[in-house]
Amino acid sequence: MRFMVIVKATKNSEAGIMPDETLLAEMGKYNEALVNAGILVSGEGLHPSSRGVRVRFSGSERTVVDGPFAETKELVAGYWIFEVDSLEQAIEWVKRCPNPMPGEESEIEIRKIFEADDFGEAFTPELREQEERVRARAAERHDT
């Protein structure tokens, strides 16, 4: 099972305050442990929402909204993708994580990523083949 592990933003992360050397070293050790355990698929930190945009959809209309965005607690500051056997295993690994926002209360959310079988009959064999082709091409492009 794959899970997205979402690091929620804080006032400091939204202000662009970068982690210090100690936190970078702790996170490096944590990421290395994830890799050594065969769990880490990917993970990245994100720039503050002031450097991002949202595209709002309403029917056929598209509207681009520039950041920053309100409600810091609802924003994402970074993420990991874990491949584990269960939600419980993902939780145990997240509990080992250093506090991603030292000096502040912080929160990490864990969400299961949809797998092909989750879509049931609507995900026809043709759609599955298309999905496999798209993933293979994306992997090829990413590896080059």
N, C-alpha and C positions, 0 to 999 in steps of 0.2 A: 504494500500500500504506500502511496505517496501522500505526503502532507505538506502544505505550505505553512511555515512557521513565520508568523508576521510580528515584527518588532514595531510596536506602536510608537508614534512620534511623541515628543514632549516639547515644552516651551524652548528648552535648550537646543534640541535637535532642529526645531523649526527656525531658531535664531542662527543656525549654521555653526554652532559651537562644535568643534571637532573633538573626537576622543583623544585623550592623552596617550603617551607611550605605554603607560601601565595597562590601560584598558585594551589597547591594540595588541599588546603581548598576551594578555589573558584570553582575548578573543582568538588570537592566532593558535594558542594551545587548545582551546575548545574546538575550533574548526579542524585542527589536526586530529584530535580524538575522534571527531565525527567521521573524517576520512578513513582513519585507521579501522574504525568499526564498520566501514562499508555503508554508512548511512547517508552521507552528504552527497546530494545530486548537484546542487548549486546554492549560491547565496551571495547577496550583495547588500551594501548600504545604499540609501537613496539620498539625493540632495534634498534640501527643504522644498516645501510646496511652493515657495515664492519663485522657484526656478522652473516650475511645472505649469501645465495647463490641463484643463478638462475639456472634453468634447461632449456637449449635451445633445441628446437625441430627442426630437419631438416629431414623430411621423417621418417625413422625408427631410425635415430641416435639421441642420447641424450648426451648433453655435459653439465657438471656442471661448472658454473662460480662462483668463490668466490667473495664476496663483498670486499671492498666498491664499490659502483656504482657511476658513474659520474652523472651530472645533478640533483643536490639535489632537485630542484624545482619539479622534476617528481617523487620523492620518497614519500613513505607513512610513516608517523611517528606514526599514530594511527588511530582509527576508532570507529564509533558507528554504530549500526543498529537501525534505528527508524522505528516504525510502526505508520503511521499517515494517515490522510484522503486525503492528497494532497501534491504536491510539495511545494505549498505556505506555508502550515503548517510546513513542514520541514525547509523551509527557515526562517520562523519566529523563530523557536527554535534555529537554528544555529546562528541567529543574537544575541541571548541572551547569547551565549557562551562567557566565558572570552577569551581574546586573548591567544591561546594555546602556543604562543612563545613570552613571554614578552620581550620587547626591540628589537624585530625584526618584520618586516612585515611578516605576515603569511597568509595562505590561507586554506580554507576548501572547499572541493568539495562535491557536493551532487549528487548521482547517483541512479536511480531507480533500484531495484533488479527485475530480471525477475520473473514473476509468471507463473504458468502452462498455463493459457489461452494465454499468449503472444506467445506461440509456435504454436498455430493454430492446424491444422489437423495432422501435423507431430508428435505431442505428443498424440499418440494413447491411448485408454483406458488401454491397457496393460502396456505401459510406465508410465502412471499416477499411476497405482497400484504399479509398481516397485518403483517409486519415493516416494510414501507414505510409503511403507515398509522400504525403506532406511532411510527416515527421522525419522520414529518411532523408528527404531533400534538405530540410532545415538542419539536420545533424551534419550532413555533408558540407553545407555552406559554413556552418559554425566551426567545423574542424579544419577548414582551410585558412 
